Amino acid sequence: MTDRLIIAMAQLNQRVGDLTGNADTMLAWRAKAMEAGAVDLVLFPEQQLIGYPAEDLVLKPAFQQAAAQELERLAAATADGGPAILVGSILKEADGLYNIVALLDGGRIAAIRKKHELPNYGTFDEKRIFTPGPLPEPVEFRGVKLGLPICEDGWLPTVCTHLKQCGAELLISVNGSPYEIDKDDRRLEQVFAARVNETALPIIFLNRIGGQDELVFDGSSFVLNADGGAAHRLPDWEEHLRLTEWSRQGDNWTCAPGDLSQWEDHPADIYSAMVLSLRDYVDRNRFPGVVLGLSGGIDSAICAAIAADALGPDRVWCVMMPSRFTSQESLDLASECARMIGCKLDTIAINPAVMAFDEMLSDSFADRNIDITEENIQSRIRGVTLMALSNKFGHMLLTTGNKSEMSVGYATIYGDMAGGYNPLKDAYKMTVFAISRWRNAHHCRIGLGPDGPVMPDAIITRPPSAELRPDQKDSDSLPEYPVLDDILLGLVEQELSVDEVAARGHPREMVQRIERLLYIAEYKRRQAPPGVKLGTRNFGRDRRYPITNAFRSG
């Protein structure tokens, strides 16, 4: 029985489906841990071997077999007398497919524990993929009984309480916990502090970082001692190796104090989530860069800045596409914004195409007045233009619509909604204002873009406009954004009724109209590109409403 343990926490990124690459990376970080000290055990996040979440990919028999082979290869590597490895993966057995954590030591798979609590809410649907494992028993390692709750097992009390009753001395929880606003503090101060309080055991919380489609993981791993005090806090948004020193004091294990990294406040954390998710999405799908329309408005300006911070300005291609309704101010602001960011800017006027469509449709539209159709044609011409550039040169088309607009359908399907990814998909307009002001005053810690401001102040302060007709403003069609966003927070994020939202001080007729627009725009949102999840009710993964829907709450 040992009285001391050195446990290394490897807070890493991962690539879904890259089994060999993920295994090689873990072996490299194990070697790095060995160079840093006499380490007993190296921890890796949930499903680090296969990538998380792999969704239905885990149901493919060839994938299951490849995962088993790579796990055996990792186990064989521990025959060198170096530290053991705790790694998350999957296990196919006759009675089901399991989400597991495996202890690899001495050249073999020394122990496997199966996830008991399978999350089935919001972004998670593990119950349709995995079989729940039994309540897990502790694993003995170097004479120490380790409790190994896997992610959701630590978010609820049952598993940790059971492990305590079975004699566990230390809890190690490996996680794939996606970023949400305020979630880092909630994990530490509420969820896992509660597990410590219930069990009187110290706990290691290890999370991954990186983007995976619409999810982004912030890391923010930590260690809590049995008294509830934080011994370590790992940085957010960065890969990090942390050695933790443990000693037995009587019947209890205690972690020696280490660095307590400061996690980002709002809105810096939101901005970093957008940057990291876009970086991993573009790079892992092998795009040389991104192309986007730069209008002189705030949405496209902040998207260009996010792209520059994610990829570097040299991989960002902005295109100004003026029509006869585009103001000189917009042209000047777009040009200055591109200069401040340091990215390429081209100008392609769409008037020739607009005139061609006018002529082409003149007979069909002869007995109809000009209306929103002609406005949408301009947007769709811009979409076709940008997709042509993407098609010809390989850059992924970035869309720039915010959540306020997408909520009420203030976007043109097959026009400004056309593209491959949208950093602002889950960001309301007031969030866009907040991150724009923040980025103009701060440099992104994980960013590759320029120091200093990234857009003229006039872009932030000017009234938003689509500039698809003379003197157009967003407020012609929608409530002012502070009002609209408060209504949407009630209807979308809090699932309130029309009457409940109106009771917050909004005209009932206005709330009724916004609810109607919200519901009838569902078909548009189903065809929108993916974008990073920021809150608890993002469109697609969290909020899954029917397209055909007759219900109205007021």
Salt bridges, closest charged atoms under 4 A:
ASP3 OD1 - ARG248 NE 3.20
ASP24 OD1 - ARG73 NH2 2.92
GLU46 OE2 - LYS115 NZ 2.87
GLU55 OE2 - ARG541 NH1 3.95
ASP56 OD1 - ARG128 NH1 2.69
GLU70 OE1 - ARG73 NH2 2.83
ASP80 OD1 - ARG30 NH2 2.79
GLU93 OE1 - LYS114 NZ 2.69
ASP105 OD2 - ARG142 NH1 2.80
GLU126 OE2 - LYS115 NZ 3.06
GLU137 OE2 - HIS162 NE2 3.12
GLU169 OE1 - ARG248 NH1 2.68
GLU180 OE1 - ARG186 NH2 3.85
GLU180 OE2 - LYS533 NZ 3.15
ASP182 OD1 - HIS266 NE2 2.73
GLU198 OE1 - ARG195 NE 2.87
GLU214 OE2 - LYS425 NZ 3.10
ASP218 OD1 - ARG187 NH2 2.84
ASP236 OD1 - ARG445 NH2 2.46
GLU238 OE2 - ARG445 NH1 2.44
GLU245 OE1 - ARG4 NH2 3.99
ASP259 OD2 - ARG242 NH2 3.73
GLU264 OE2 - ARG445 NE 3.65
ASP269 OD1 - HIS266 ND1 2.75
ASP280 OD2 - ARG284 NH1 3.98
ASP283 OD1 - ARG315 NH2 2.92
ASP299 OD2 - LYS429 NZ 3.17
ASP309 OD2 - ARG439 NE 2.79
GLU329 OE1 - ARG462 NH2 3.39
GLU336 OE2 - ARG339 NH2 2.60
ASP346 OD2 - LYS344 NZ 3.85
GLU375 OE2 - ARG469 NH1 2.91
ASP426 OD1 - LYS403 NZ 2.71
ASP451 OD1 - HIS443 NE2 3.54
ASP476 OD2 - ARG469 NH2 3.89
ASP486 OD1 - ARG504 NH2 2.97
ASP486 OD2 - HIS506 NE2 2.61
GLU493 OE2 - LYS403 NZ 2.63
GLU495 OE2 - ARG537 NH2 2.31
ASP499 OD1 - ARG508 NE 2.62
GLU522 OE1 - ARG525 NH2 2.81
GLU522 OE2 - ARG526 NE 3.49
GLU522 OE1 - ARG543 NH1 3.47
ASP542 OD2 - LYS533 NZ 2.44
